[in-house]
């Protein structure tokens, strides 16, 4: 196993409130252990995304429409932002409109793009956003750790997007 240290037994107890996976990743600092820890985190976040009768993609769309500049609040811009095809994104948007969480904006530009906005129900729903728990955990990190985490995640996302 070139470049990888062997991971010790998964039965090793976690210390200082860390999970076994986190303890192993920190102890061995192997790339495989870190990748496994990141995957475990992603799975935990994804499973939390099935909350309040919404799917993870619907939560992501609500967050997008709450933060995007007004001129970019269209289904096409959401698809571009997420790097997805228009079809599935349009279905997600249509479902959010049907649920009363998104609506066509009062003022529309000329052309085909339809501007969307959160409804008051959509804004209320975002108060239950499952990623708020993640934000709280990240806020407990020190500023240097947050900066390092941000740089690392940006690098990972950038390099993975090239590998598609």
C-alpha positions in Angstrom: 0.0 0.0 0.0 2.3 2.7 -1.3 2.0 6.1 0.5 -0.6 4.8 3.0 -0.1 3.8 6.6 -2.1 0.9 7.9 -5.2 1.9 9.9 -5.3 0.5 13.3 -8.2 -1.5 14.6 -11.6 0.2 14.3 -12.3 -1.0 17.9 -9.9 1.6 19.3 -12.0 3.9 21.6 -12.5 7.5 20.5 -10.8 10.2 22.6 -11.9 13.7 23.4 -15.4 13.2 21.9 -14.0 12.2 18.4 -15.5 9.3 16.5 -13.4 6.3 15.8 -13.0 7.3 12.2 -11.8 10.8 13.2 -9.4 9.3 15.7 -7.9 7.0 13.1 -7.6 9.7 10.5 -5.8 12.0 12.9 -3.5 9.2 14.2 -2.5 7.8 10.9 -3.1 10.8 8.6 -3.4 8.4 5.7 -5.1 9.7 2.6 -7.5 6.8 2.7 -8.5 7.5 6.3 -9.1 11.2 5.5 -11.2 10.3 2.4 -13.2 7.9 4.5 -13.8 10.5 7.2 -14.9 13.1 4.6 -17.2 10.5 3.0 -18.7 9.7 6.4 -19.3 13.4 7.0 -21.0 13.8 3.6 -23.2 10.8 4.3 -24.3 12.2 7.7 -25.1 15.6 6.1 -27.0 13.9 3.2 -29.1 11.8 5.6 -30.0 15.0 7.6 -31.1 16.5 4.3 -34.3 14.4 4.4 -36.0 16.7 6.8 -39.3 18.6 6.9 -40.7 16.6 3.9 -37.9 17.9 1.6 -35.1 16.1 -0.2 -31.4 17.3 -0.1 -31.6 18.8 -3.6 -34.7 20.8 -2.5 -32.8 22.2 0.5 -29.9 23.1 -1.7 -32.2 24.9 -4.1 -33.9 26.9 -1.2 -30.4 27.9 0.1 -29.4 29.0 -3.4 -32.5 31.2 -4.0 -32.0 32.7 -0.5 -28.5 33.8 -1.3 -28.1 34.3 -5.0 -28.2 37.8 -6.5 -31.7 38.6 -7.8 -30.6 38.5 -11.5 -29.4 34.9 -11.0 -32.5 33.5 -9.3 -33.5 31.2 -12.2 -33.7 27.5 -12.6 -31.0 27.7 -15.3 -28.6 29.6 -13.0 -29.2 27.1 -10.2 -28.4 24.3 -12.6 -25.2 26.1 -13.7 -24.2 26.8 -10.1 -24.7 23.1 -9.2 -23.1 21.8 -12.4 -26.3 19.8 -13.2 -28.5 19.4 -16.2 -31.5 21.7 -16.5 -34.1 18.9 -16.4 -33.7 17.6 -12.9 -33.2 21.1 -11.5 -36.4 22.3 -13.2 -38.3 19.4 -11.5 -36.9 20.4 -8.2 -37.9 24.0 -8.7 -41.3 23.0 -9.9 -41.8 20.9 -6.7 -40.8 23.8 -4.5 -43.3 26.1 -6.3 -46.0 23.4 -5.8 -45.1 23.2 -2.1 -45.5 27.0 -1.9 -41.8 27.6 -1.0 -40.8 29.3 -4.2 -42.8 31.6 -6.4 -42.4 33.5 -9.7 -41.0 36.9 -8.9 -43.3 39.9 -9.3 -41.0 41.7 -11.7 -39.7 39.6 -14.7 -37.0 40.6 -17.1 -37.6 40.4 -20.8 -36.6 37.0 -22.3 -37.3 33.4 -21.4 -35.6 33.2 -18.0 -38.2 33.3 -15.2 -37.0 34.9 -12.0 -38.0 33.1 -8.8 -38.1 34.1 -5.1 -38.6 32.5 -1.8 -42.1 32.8 -0.3 -42.6 33.6 3.4 -43.1 29.8 3.8 -39.8 29.2 2.1 -38.0 31.6 4.4 -39.6 30.0 7.4 -38.6 26.5 6.1 -35.0 27.7 5.9 -35.1 28.2 9.7 -35.2 24.4 9.9 -32.3 23.9 7.4 -30.4 20.8 8.4 -27.1 22.5 7.5 -27.6 24.9 10.4 -26.2 22.2 12.7 -23.1 22.0 10.5 -22.7 25.8 10.6 -22.8 25.6 14.4 -20.1 22.9 14.5 -17.9 24.9 12.1 -18.4 28.1 14.1 -16.9 26.3 17.1 -13.6 25.9 15.2 -11.0 28.7 15.7 -10.5 31.1 12.8 -7.2 29.5 11.7 -8.9 26.1 11.6 -11.8 27.5 9.6 -9.5 29.2 7.1 -7.5 26.0 6.7 -10.7 24.0 6.3 -12.0 26.4 3.7 -8.8 26.3 1.7 -8.7 22.5 1.9 -12.4 22.1 0.8 -12.0 24.6 -2.0 -9.0 22.7 -3.3 -10.7 19.4 -3.1 -13.8 20.7 -4.9 -11.8 22.4 -7.6 -9.7 19.3 -8.3 -12.6 16.9 -8.2 -14.6 19.0 -10.6 -11.7 18.7 -13.1 -11.8 14.8 -12.8 -15.5 14.5 -14.0 
